[in-house]
Amino acid sequence: MHLLAYLDPGSGSMILQILAGGAAAVAVTAKLYWNRVLKFLRIKKDDETAEPQTTDSA
Amino acid sequence: MQSPTETSPRADGSRHEPGSFRDPESRVFYSGDGIYRALSQDGLDDFKALQATKLFERFTADGRLVGTELLASTDGLPAELLVKDCAGVLQHERIPFVSYPYEWTFSMLKDAALLQLDLNLAALEEDMILKDSTPYNVQFKGSKPVFVDIGSFERLREGEPWTGYRQFCMLYLYPLMLQAVKGVEFHPWLRGSINGITPSQMRGVCSFRDRFRKGFYLNVFLHAKLEAKHADRGKEVKSEVKKAGFKKELIVANVRRMRKTIESLTWDPPQGVWVAYGERNSYSDVDAERKDEFVREVVTSQPWGLTWDIGANNGRYSRIAAEGSKSVLAVDADQGPVELLYRTLRDEGDEQILTLTMNLADPTPNLGWRGLERKDMAGRGKPDLVLALALIHHIAIAANVPVAEFVSWLASLDTALVIEFPTREDPMVKKLLGPKRDGLHTDYERVNFERVLAGAFDVERRERSQSGTRLLYFARPKGTGAPIDLTQPEG
């Protein structure tokens, strides 16, 4: 995400745009959920862009 | 973020626009007669990219984009008003009078929304995008919407969504839906919150049936649900969305869909307003003509800059005022006739008369951060001439504002004035006094009014209607005119 974007796009609003994009959205939606499935099955790990885990778990 | 309190004017009148501080890439300021925008390096790069587009040329040429040029040098501009590491300064064309969405009629907000979307579609074609979607970036030149925030254009970055979608819903889509579908005027909602209506708030006012209406399920119901579900997953969602590959086609599809939804929203004033729009109340034709003539003589007696027609109704006198004024503000508390006037002016392509809806007894206040971001009417530019025709009885009797108080407010504007006083015998005044207890509004009486008026203004002219129940006055600020003696009978 561009660091200088000063407006919060809203997480729900971003997902909605993917779901609402009609034909243009089919592939993206499929990929979004496929990535979630892979992540759930632990086939794919979060890539290095993800935040490092903190150790101070409550 | 700079504080708007850094805006105290310098001796030469140069100052920051206090409403322009949220975007760190560009900041608006005034100096002399000019209006300028200081840009950071990123902001300047974005502007240069915009300048090279076809859309910049096309939309500037037809006046939908505010006239803008990049200054070759910043010499002579006050250095302390430029942004930190200022890379360039733009000069903008001036809009005669700044207005806010809670003063616009339904069609004005809708037209601004369509302009915003059309600009975004044109920008996307050339790999740019509008980074926000606020109606405060649109102003009206007469009946013509003009996009004024050049700093909103930026280069499209691969994988990013339409950042302004949520803001578009909150400040354009939901207010229009509210009025079109629910019959609830959006003005108090937008005036009540500078950020607009949130998805969950909008969801709250919708019924089960509404989810089957065009655009409601996705933009309201699902939007509110997803927002609640993903509220704390900001970072995760961003990375998910990016990995899934957010394509430009997706944004284009969403903007196009939104355009269709906005197009489908309509609102019409109640039937009675349409009927009254072509008519005039409680006047004989002779009196109507004399009133036209009185206003016309004042308006054409000298060139006027900005004229306010307060209580403008169907805009008859705004149009006469336009014959001798650079620009005219037609304000009325009733949205219906103002909406119809806007539509007529829009069809005519008028760029001189700005229609606004506002109740003078409950006027636009100073709003936003420190109460400086949005200003009251006089704070945005005082008029040179005020028309207050068929208004004082509504203010004094219906809204309970004492006559002296109203005249004192008019005097505080420090401008020339055409005012009409319907006497207690006037049918409309009788109607307004009808439901009131006897003995109220004793100050609403001709001799008292004239005494108050002569105390605050130099009254130069007075004329009584043939029916005898209406009087017209032309006055200048105290000490600038040649007053007549109002205690003598009118000639």
Interface residues (C-beta under 8 A of the other chain):
Chain A: M1 H2 L4 A5 Y6 L7 D8 P9 G10 S11 G12 S13 M14 I15 L16 Q17 I18 L19 A20 G21 G22 A23 A24 A25 A27 V28 T29 K31 L32 N35 R36 D46 D47 T49 A50 E51
Chain B: R22 D23 P24 E25 D42 K131 D132 R157 E160 P161 W162 T163 G164 Y165 R166 Q167 C169 P199 L218 N219 L222 H223 A224 K225 L226 E227 A228 K229 H230 A231 R233 G234 K235 E236 V237 K238 S239 E240 V241 K242 K243 A244 G245 F246 K247 E249 L250 I251 V252 A253 N254 R257
